[in-house]
Amino acid sequence: MHGIETVRDFQVGLSRAWHGLTEVVEVVTADHFPHIQRVPLSYAVGEQLREWDGMTVPISTDDGLPVGTVSGESYTLFTPREAMAFLGEVLAGTGHKVESLGMVFNRAHWFVTFSLDELQGIAPDGEAFKLSASGGLDKSQSPRINLTHTVQVCHNTVMLTRKGRALFGSKLTKGFSSKLEASRDALGQTVGMARIWNETLRGLERTKATVDEARAVYAADLAENGADLKSARSSNLLDELLVGFQRGRGNSGATRYDTLNGYTEVFGSGLVGSASKRDSFKRWESSEYGGNADRKAAFADGIAGLGWDRMVQAGSEALADARRNTVTVA
């Protein structure tokens, strides 16, 4: 369901979307959104028109018709043009462009997607980073900002982007503006972290790794996090990590990237199998937001650059020490 239901609804983009209703343009700007403003709610008493004190309704100034529901003074109106201005400031100084925007369900909902072109060069084939915002003017959909791979072109794609972890989301109450302002630095840092993470992934992907090396760096991590390598529990976890290295999502057990993928899979969503498609963005999202986030981020830092050799040595020594102290009963 694309949600482009009335003559007032629209989607503007750099290329034609699946629904075939796109207004294709060379540059997408905030001017493609209508101005939205609040006007007093009026009601008739006989032939006399009166204003309802403190109650307003948002309208689109191009046709003067409502785009949302009636609200009181505690409701904050956050328009799509305001969202674009905010994200434009957050992304200032980085390579980006607006890829798509629109309004659906009789303009009750809006969306906009920014393409983060500066990150394209470090994204794997078939992946691209998008910063997407969406919200409602009818109280049914609070504003959210997500970092995704999806270009919003309709209601379906908006729902897809909103399923992920939101970088920002808040109800449109009196505190909305202060919460939005407080998120400015965090949003900018997240976009920067995506760059750092992918640069790290590209370096790991180009560097070979053996099973013995993977076992050693996993052992080093377990030991550094207080595990007893002589215990059955730690031994089983080490075996599980090696399975992740060799047969985790998209892994072949050949590179340092596979080592990281196996680690984030075990400590994140859990092992599923090699049939699943590898997606480095999901790896990054898991490390940022999933379970054991700090531990996974520390592991990624640890195996990058010269840290790899240190962890191989430390893990090999820890494993040798564990074998020396293991008593075998005949």
Contacts in CASP RR format, 6 or more apart in sequence:
PFRMAT RR
TARGET T0000
AUTHOR 0000-0000-0000
METHOD contacts of the structure
MODEL  1
MHGIETVRDFQVGLSRAWHGLTEVVEVVTADHFPHIQRVPLSYAVGEQLR
EWDGMTVPISTDDGLPVGTVSGESYTLFTPREAMAFLGEVLAGTGHKVES
LGMVFNRAHWFVTFSLDELQGIAPDGEAFKLSASGGLDKSQSPRINLTHT
VQVCHNTVMLTRKGRALFGSKLTKGFSSKLEASRDALGQTVGMARIWNET
LRGLERTKATVDEARAVYAADLAENGADLKSARSSNLLDELLVGFQRGRG
NSGATRYDTLNGYTEVFGSGLVGSASKRDSFKRWESSEYGGNADRKAAFA
DGIAGLGWDRMVQAGSEALADARRNTVTVA
1 154 0 8 1.000
1 155 0 8 1.000
1 156 0 8 1.000
2 19 0 8 1.000
2 21 0 8 1.000
2 104 0 8 1.000
2 153 0 8 1.000
2 154 0 8 1.000
2 155 0 8 1.000
2 156 0 8 1.000
3 9 0 8 1.000
3 104 0 8 1.000
3 105 0 8 1.000
3 154 0 8 1.000
3 155 0 8 1.000
4 10 0 8 1.000
4 11 0 8 1.000
4 19 0 8 1.000
4 21 0 8 1.000
4 104 0 8 1.000
4 154 0 8 1.000
5 104 0 8 1.000
5 105 0 8 1.000
5 106 0 8 1.000
6 106 0 8 1.000
6 107 0 8 1.000
8 60 0 8 1.000
8 63 0 8 1.000
8 65 0 8 1.000
8 103 0 8 1.000
8 106 0 8 1.000
8 107 0 8 1.000
9 102 0 8 1.000
9 103 0 8 1.000
9 104 0 8 1.000
9 105 0 8 1.000
9 106 0 8 1.000
9 107 0 8 1.000
10 21 0 8 1.000
10 23 0 8 1.000
10 32 0 8 1.000
10 102 0 8 1.000
10 103 0 8 1.000
11 17 0 8 1.000
11 19 0 8 1.000
11 21 0 8 1.000
11 22 0 8 1.000
11 23 0 8 1.000
11 100 0 8 1.000
11 101 0 8 1.000
11 102 0 8 1.000
11 104 0 8 1.000
11 153 0 8 1.000
11 154 0 8 1.000
12 22 0 8 1.000
12 23 0 8 1.000
12 25 0 8 1.000
12 28 0 8 1.000
12 32 0 8 1.000
12 100 0 8 1.000
12 101 0 8 1.000
12 102 0 8 1.000
13 22 0 8 1.000
13 23 0 8 1.000
13 24 0 8 1.000
13 25 0 8 1.000
13 28 0 8 1.000
13 99 0 8 1.000
13 100 0 8 1.000
13 101 0 8 1.000
13 153 0 8 1.000
14 24 0 8 1.000
14 25 0 8 1.000
14 26 0 8 1.000
14 28 0 8 1.000
14 97 0 8 1.000
14 99 0 8 1.000
14 100 0 8 1.000
15 22 0 8 1.000
15 24 0 8 1.000
16 22 0 8 1.000
16 24 0 8 1.000
17 100 0 8 1.000
17 153 0 8 1.000
17 154 0 8 1.000
18 153 0 8 1.000
18 154 0 8 1.000
19 153 0 8 1.000
19 154 0 8 1.000
22 153 0 8 1.000
23 32 0 8 1.000
25 32 0 8 1.000
27 97 0 8 1.000
27 98 0 8 1.000
28 97 0 8 1.000
28 98 0 8 1.000
28 99 0 8 1.000
28 100 0 8 1.000
28 101 0 8 1.000
29 98 0 8 1.000
30 80 0 8 1.000
30 81 0 8 1.000
30 84 0 8 1.000
30 85 0 8 1.000
32 101 0 8 1.000
32 102 0 8 1.000
33 79 0 8 1.000
33 80 0 8 1.000
33 81 0 8 1.000
33 84 0 8 1.000
33 101 0 8 1.000
33 102 0 8 1.000
33 103 0 8 1.000
33 110 0 8 1.000
34 60 0 8 1.000
34 61 0 8 1.000
34 62 0 8 1.000
34 63 0 8 1.000
34 103 0 8 1.000
34 107 0 8 1.000
35 60 0 8 1.000
35 61 0 8 1.000
35 62 0 8 1.000
35 79 0 8 1.000
35 81 0 8 1.000
36 58 0 8 1.000
36 59 0 8 1.000
36 60 0 8 1.000
36 61 0 8 1.000
36 67 0 8 1.000
36 77 0 8 1.000
36 79 0 8 1.000
36 80 0 8 1.000
36 81 0 8 1.000
36 137 0 8 1.000
37 58 0 8 1.000
37 59 0 8 1.000
37 61 0 8 1.000
38 56 0 8 1.000
38 57 0 8 1.000
38 58 0 8 1.000
38 59 0 8 1.000
38 77 0 8 1.000
39 56 0 8 1.000
39 57 0 8 1.000
39 58 0 8 1.000
39 59 0 8 1.000
40 51 0 8 1.000
40 52 0 8 1.000
40 54 0 8 1.000
40 55 0 8 1.000
40 56 0 8 1.000
41 51 0 8 1.000
41 52 0 8 1.000
41 54 0 8 1.000
41 55 0 8 1.000
41 56 0 8 1.000
41 57 0 8 1.000
41 70 0 8 1.000
42 49 0 8 1.000
42 50 0 8 1.000
42 51 0 8 1.000
42 52 0 8 1.000
43 49 0 8 1.000
43 50 0 8 1.000
43 52 0 8 1.000
44 50 0 8 1.000
54 72 0 8 1.000
54 73 0 8 1.000
55 70 0 8 1.000
55 71 0 8 1.000
55 72 0 8 1.000
56 70 0 8 1.000
56 71 0 8 1.000
56 72 0 8 1.000
57 66 0 8 1.000
57 68 0 8 1.000
57 69 0 8 1.000
57 70 0 8 1.000
57 71 0 8 1.000
58 66 0 8 1.000
58 67 0 8 1.000
58 68 0 8 1.000
58 77 0 8 1.000
58 79 0 8 1.000
58 137 0 8 1.000
59 65 0 8 1.000
59 66 0 8 1.000
59 67 0 8 1.000
60 66 0 8 1.000
60 67 0 8 1.000
60 107 0 8 1.000
67 103 0 8 1.000
67 106 0 8 1.000
67 107 0 8 1.000
67 108 0 8 1.000
67 137 0 8 1.000
67 138 0 8 1.000
68 107 0 8 1.000
68 108 0 8 1.000
68 136 0 8 1.000
68 137 0 8 1.000
68 138 0 8 1.000
68 139 0 8 1.000
69 137 0 8 1.000
69 138 0 8 1.000
69 139 0 8 1.000
71 77 0 8 1.000
71 139 0 8 1.000
74 173 0 8 1.000
74 174 0 8 1.000
75 139 0 8 1.000
75 172 0 8 1.000
75 173 0 8 1.000
76 172 0 8 1.000
76 173 0 8 1.000
76 174 0 8 1.000
76 175 0 8 1.000
76 176 0 8 1.000
76 177 0 8 1.000
77 137 0 8 1.000
77 172 0 8 1.000
78 135 0 8 1.000
78 143 0 8 1.000
78 172 0 8 1.000
78 176 0 8 1.000
78 180 0 8 1.000
79 110 0 8 1.000
79 137 0 8 1.000
80 101 0 8 1.000
80 102 0 8 1.000
80 103 0 8 1.000
80 110 0 8 1.000
80 111 0 8 1.000
80 112 0 8 1.000
83 110 0 8 1.000
83 112 0 8 1.000
83 133 0 8 1.000
83 135 0 8 1.000
83 143 0 8 1.000
84 98 0 8 1.000
84 101 0 8 1.000
84 112 0 8 1.000
84 133 0 8 1.000
86 180 0 8 1.000
86 184 0 8 1.000
87 112 0 8 1.000
87 114 0 8 1.000
87 131 0 8 1.000
87 133 0 8 1.000
87 145 0 8 1.000
87 187 0 8 1.000
88 96 0 8 1.000
88 114 0 8 1.000
89 184 0 8 1.000
90 184 0 8 1.000
90 187 0 8 1.000
90 188 0 8 1.000
90 191 0 8 1.000
91 114 0 8 1.000
91 116 0 8 1.000
91 131 0 8 1.000
91 188 0 8 1.000
91 191 0 8 1.000
94 116 0 8 1.000
94 118 0 8 1.000
94 191 0 8 1.000
95 116 0 8 1.000
95 117 0 8 1.000
95 118 0 8 1.000
96 114 0 8 1.000
96 115 0 8 1.000
96 116 0 8 1.000
96 117 0 8 1.000
96 118 0 8 1.000
96 131 0 8 1.000
97 114 0 8 1.000
97 115 0 8 1.000
97 117 0 8 1.000
98 112 0 8 1.000
98 113 0 8 1.000
98 114 0 8 1.000
98 115 0 8 1.000
99 113 0 8 1.000
99 114 0 8 1.000
99 115 0 8 1.000
99 130 0 8 1.000
99 151 0 8 1.000
100 111 0 8 1.000
100 112 0 8 1.000
100 113 0 8 1.000
100 151 0 8 1.000
100 152 0 8 1.000
100 153 0 8 1.000
101 110 0 8 1.000
101 111 0 8 1.000
101 112 0 8 1.000
101 113 0 8 1.000
102 110 0 8 1.000
102 111 0 8 1.000
102 112 0 8 1.000
103 109 0 8 1.000
103 110 0 8 1.000
103 111 0 8 1.000
104 110 0 8 1.000
104 111 0 8 1.000
104 154 0 8 1.000
104 155 0 8 1.000
104 158 0 8 1.000
105 138 0 8 1.000
105 155 0 8 1.000
107 137 0 8 1.000
108 136 0 8 1.000
108 137 0 8 1.000
108 138 0 8 1.000
108 140 0 8 1.000
109 134 0 8 1.000
109 135 0 8 1.000
109 136 0 8 1.000
109 137 0 8 1.000
109 138 0 8 1.000
109 140 0 8 1.000
109 141 0 8 1.000
109 155 0 8 1.000
109 158 0 8 1.000
110 134 0 8 1.000
110 135 0 8 1.000
110 136 0 8 1.000
110 137 0 8 1.000
111 132 0 8 1.000
111 133 0 8 1.000
111 134 0 8 1.000
111 135 0 8 1.000
111 152 0 8 1.000
111 157 0 8 1.000
111 158 0 8 1.000
112 132 0 8 1.000
112 133 0 8 1.000
112 134 0 8 1.000
112 152 0 8 1.000
113 130 0 8 1.000
113 131 0 8 1.000
113 132 0 8 1.000
113 133 0 8 1.000
113 150 0 8 1.000
113 151 0 8 1.000
113 152 0 8 1.000
113 161 0 8 1.000
114 130 0 8 1.000
114 131 0 8 1.000
114 132 0 8 1.000
115 128 0 8 1.000
115 129 0 8 1.000
115 130 0 8 1.000
115 151 0 8 1.000
116 128 0 8 1.000
116 129 0 8 1.000
116 130 0 8 1.000
116 131 0 8 1.000
116 191 0 8 1.000
116 194 0 8 1.000
118 195 0 8 1.000
119 128 0 8 1.000
119 129 0 8 1.000
119 191 0 8 1.000
119 194 0 8 1.000
119 195 0 8 1.000
119 198 0 8 1.000
120 128 0 8 1.000
120 129 0 8 1.000
122 195 0 8 1.000
122 198 0 8 1.000
122 199 0 8 1.000
122 202 0 8 1.000
123 129 0 8 1.000
123 198 0 8 1.000
123 280 0 8 1.000
123 281 0 8 1.000
124 201 0 8 1.000
124 278 0 8 1.000
124 280 0 8 1.000
127 149 0 8 1.000
127 279 0 8 1.000
127 280 0 8 1.000
127 281 0 8 1.000
128 149 0 8 1.000
129 147 0 8 1.000
129 148 0 8 1.000
129 149 0 8 1.000
129 191 0 8 1.000
129 194 0 8 1.000
129 281 0 8 1.000
130 147 0 8 1.000
130 148 0 8 1.000
130 149 0 8 1.000
130 150 0 8 1.000
130 151 0 8 1.000
130 161 0 8 1.000
131 145 0 8 1.000
131 146 0 8 1.000
131 147 0 8 1.000
131 191 0 8 1.000
132 145 0 8 1.000
132 146 0 8 1.000
132 147 0 8 1.000
132 148 0 8 1.000
132 150 0 8 1.000
132 151 0 8 1.000
132 152 0 8 1.000
132 158 0 8 1.000
132 161 0 8 1.000
133 143 0 8 1.000
133 144 0 8 1.000
133 145 0 8 1.000
133 146 0 8 1.000
134 141 0 8 1.000
134 143 0 8 1.000
134 144 0 8 1.000
134 152 0 8 1.000
134 158 0 8 1.000
134 161 0 8 1.000
134 162 0 8 1.000
135 141 0 8 1.000
135 142 0 8 1.000
135 143 0 8 1.000
135 144 0 8 1.000
136 142 0 8 1.000
136 143 0 8 1.000
139 172 0 8 1.000
142 169 0 8 1.000
142 170 0 8 1.000
142 171 0 8 1.000
142 172 0 8 1.000
143 168 0 8 1.000
143 169 0 8 1.000
143 170 0 8 1.000
143 172 0 8 1.000
143 176 0 8 1.000
143 180 0 8 1.000
144 162 0 8 1.000
144 166 0 8 1.000
144 168 0 8 1.000
144 169 0 8 1.000
145 166 0 8 1.000
145 167 0 8 1.000
145 168 0 8 1.000
145 169 0 8 1.000
145 183 0 8 1.000
145 187 0 8 1.000
146 161 0 8 1.000
146 162 0 8 1.000
146 164 0 8 1.000
146 165 0 8 1.000
146 166 0 8 1.000
146 167 0 8 1.000
147 167 0 8 1.000
147 190 0 8 1.000
147 191 0 8 1.000
147 194 0 8 1.000
147 285 0 8 1.000
148 160 0 8 1.000
148 161 0 8 1.000
148 164 0 8 1.000
149 281 0 8 1.000
150 157 0 8 1.000
150 160 0 8 1.000
150 161 0 8 1.000
151 157 0 8 1.000
152 158 0 8 1.000
152 161 0 8 1.000
164 285 0 8 1.000
165 285 0 8 1.000
165 288 0 8 1.000
165 289 0 8 1.000
167 183 0 8 1.000
167 186 0 8 1.000
167 187 0 8 1.000
167 190 0 8 1.000
168 179 0 8 1.000
168 180 0 8 1.000
168 183 0 8 1.000
168 186 0 8 1.000
168 187 0 8 1.000
169 179 0 8 1.000
170 176 0 8 1.000
170 179 0 8 1.000
170 180 0 8 1.000
190 288 0 8 1.000
193 284 0 8 1.000
193 288 0 8 1.000
194 284 0 8 1.000
197 280 0 8 1.000
197 284 0 8 1.000
197 287 0 8 1.000
197 300 0 8 1.000
198 280 0 8 1.000
198 284 0 8 1.000
200 300 0 8 1.000
200 304 0 8 1.000
201 257 0 8 1.000
201 260 0 8 1.000
201 280 0 8 1.000
201 283 0 8 1.000
201 284 0 8 1.000
203 256 0 8 1.000
203 257 0 8 1.000
203 304 0 8 1.000
204 255 0 8 1.000
204 256 0 8 1.000
204 257 0 8 1.000
204 259 0 8 1.000
204 260 0 8 1.000
204 303 0 8 1.000
204 304 0 8 1.000
205 255 0 8 1.000
205 256 0 8 1.000
205 257 0 8 1.000
206 255 0 8 1.000
207 255 0 8 1.000
207 256 0 8 1.000
207 257 0 8 1.000
207 308 0 8 1.000
208 254 0 8 1.000
208 255 0 8 1.000
208 256 0 8 1.000
209 245 0 8 1.000
209 253 0 8 1.000
209 254 0 8 1.000
209 255 0 8 1.000
209 256 0 8 1.000
209 258 0 8 1.000
209 259 0 8 1.000
211 242 0 8 1.000
211 245 0 8 1.000
211 246 0 8 1.000
211 253 0 8 1.000
213 259 0 8 1.000
213 308 0 8 1.000
213 312 0 8 1.000
214 241 0 8 1.000
214 242 0 8 1.000
214 245 0 8 1.000
214 253 0 8 1.000
214 258 0 8 1.000
214 259 0 8 1.000
215 238 0 8 1.000
215 242 0 8 1.000
215 319 0 8 1.000
216 311 0 8 1.000
216 312 0 8 1.000
216 313 0 8 1.000
216 314 0 8 1.000
216 315 0 8 1.000
216 316 0 8 1.000
216 319 0 8 1.000
217 259 0 8 1.000
217 303 0 8 1.000
217 308 0 8 1.000
217 311 0 8 1.000
217 312 0 8 1.000
217 315 0 8 1.000
218 238 0 8 1.000
218 241 0 8 1.000
218 242 0 8 1.000
218 245 0 8 1.000
218 259 0 8 1.000
218 263 0 8 1.000
219 229 0 8 1.000
219 238 0 8 1.000
219 315 0 8 1.000
219 316 0 8 1.000
219 318 0 8 1.000
219 319 0 8 1.000
220 311 0 8 1.000
220 312 0 8 1.000
220 314 0 8 1.000
220 315 0 8 1.000
220 318 0 8 1.000
221 263 0 8 1.000
221 299 0 8 1.000
221 311 0 8 1.000
222 229 0 8 1.000
222 234 0 8 1.000
222 237 0 8 1.000
222 238 0 8 1.000
223 229 0 8 1.000
223 314 0 8 1.000
223 315 0 8 1.000
223 318 0 8 1.000
224 314 0 8 1.000
225 295 0 8 1.000
227 233 0 8 1.000
227 234 0 8 1.000
227 237 0 8 1.000
228 234 0 8 1.000
229 235 0 8 1.000
229 238 0 8 1.000
229 318 0 8 1.000
229 319 0 8 1.000
229 321 0 8 1.000
229 322 0 8 1.000
230 322 0 8 1.000
230 325 0 8 1.000
230 326 0 8 1.000
237 266 0 8 1.000
240 266 0 8 1.000
240 271 0 8 1.000
241 262 0 8 1.000
241 263 0 8 1.000
241 266 0 8 1.000
243 271 0 8 1.000
244 251 0 8 1.000
244 258 0 8 1.000
244 261 0 8 1.000
244 262 0 8 1.000
244 263 0 8 1.000
244 265 0 8 1.000
244 266 0 8 1.000
244 271 0 8 1.000
245 251 0 8 1.000
245 253 0 8 1.000
245 258 0 8 1.000
245 259 0 8 1.000
245 261 0 8 1.000
245 262 0 8 1.000
245 263 0 8 1.000
246 252 0 8 1.000
246 253 0 8 1.000
246 258 0 8 1.000
247 253 0 8 1.000
247 273 0 8 1.000
247 274 0 8 1.000
248 258 0 8 1.000
248 261 0 8 1.000
248 262 0 8 1.000
248 265 0 8 1.000
248 271 0 8 1.000
248 272 0 8 1.000
248 273 0 8 1.000
248 274 0 8 1.000
248 276 0 8 1.000
249 261 0 8 1.000
249 265 0 8 1.000
249 272 0 8 1.000
249 273 0 8 1.000
249 274 0 8 1.000
249 276 0 8 1.000
249 277 0 8 1.000
249 278 0 8 1.000
249 279 0 8 1.000
250 261 0 8 1.000
250 274 0 8 1.000
250 276 0 8 1.000
250 277 0 8 1.000
250 278 0 8 1.000
251 258 0 8 1.000
251 261 0 8 1.000
251 262 0 8 1.000
251 274 0 8 1.000
251 278 0 8 1.000
252 258 0 8 1.000
256 303 0 8 1.000
256 308 0 8 1.000
259 303 0 8 1.000
260 283 0 8 1.000
260 299 0 8 1.000
260 300 0 8 1.000
260 303 0 8 1.000
261 278 0 8 1.000
261 283 0 8 1.000
263 296 0 8 1.000
263 299 0 8 1.000
264 283 0 8 1.000
264 286 0 8 1.000
264 287 0 8 1.000
264 296 0 8 1.000
265 271 0 8 1.000
265 272 0 8 1.000
267 291 0 8 1.000
267 292 0 8 1.000
267 295 0 8 1.000
267 296 0 8 1.000
268 286 0 8 1.000
268 290 0 8 1.000
268 291 0 8 1.000
268 292 0 8 1.000
268 296 0 8 1.000
269 286 0 8 1.000
286 296 0 8 1.000
287 293 0 8 1.000
287 296 0 8 1.000
287 297 0 8 1.000
287 300 0 8 1.000
288 297 0 8 1.000
290 296 0 8 1.000
302 308 0 8 1.000
302 310 0 8 1.000
302 311 0 8 1.000
303 311 0 8 1.000
END
